[in-house]
Amino acid sequence: MQLDQFPEGLTRGTQLSVSIVTQRKENAVTIPLAALRSYAGRNYVQIVDDQGNKREVDVEIGQQTATDVEIVKGLTPGQKVVGR
């Protein structure tokens, strides 16, 4: 584990906030959670192709935060996803 250097002038009793990263993935494909659709155990998104046509694509999800979800399978970087 590595800690950043403490700021100058820090004294006892100074309130701090700490961020702890427990897991990190490089180059993960993520989308806004609001764009993910689920129905009867199926996870899917709507994408827009180069001609502007919408279609549904089944996806496999990974890690999730309050705002984003990792797409493990089904999308490639750069695809346009339609939100709700």
N, C-alpha and C positions, 0 to 999 in steps of 0.2 A: 504494500500500500504506500502511496505517496501523497504527501500533503503540500499544498502550495505555501509559499512564504507568507507569514502573517504580516498584515499591514503595519507600517510604522505608527507609533503612538497608541497602539492597542494596550489597554490596561485591564486589570481584573474587573469583572462586573460588566464589561462591555457586551451587549447582546450581539450575537452572530447568527447567521443562517447558514445551514450546511446542506449541500446536495451530495447524496451518495448514489453513485452509479453502480448498480448490482449486475447489470448485464448490458452489453453493447454489441450491436451488429453493424458492420460496415456495409454500405451499398444496399441496404434493404429497400424493397419496394413498399411504400406506404401510401395509404389514401386516407382522406378524412373519414372518420367513423360514420358520419352522416351519409356517405355515399354507399356504404355497405347495405345490402338488402338481404334479408333472411326470410325463408318461408318453408315450413315443414322440414326443417333440418338442412335445407339447401342454402348455401351462401353464394350470392352472386352480385354482380355490379352491371350497370348499363354503361357501355362505351359508345363513343362516336367515332366512326371511321373517317377516312379522308374525304369522302363524298358527303359527309354530314348525316349519314344513316345511323340510327341507334340500334344496338342489339345487346342481348343479355349474354354475359360470360360467367360461367361457374368459377369460383375462386376457392382456394384453400387459405385459411387465415392462420397467422402465427400470433406474435405478441400484440398486445393491445394496451393503449393508454386511454385516458379520458377523452382524447380528441382524435387520435389516429389509430389505424390498425395496419399491421404488417400483412402483405399478401405474399404467401410462400409460393403459390402456384396459380396460374391462370392469367396473369397480366405481365406485360413487359414495360420497362421504363419508357415513358413518353406517350403511352396511350392516354387518351382523354376519357376521363370517367365523369359520368353525369351524377350530380347530387340530387337529393330529393327536394 
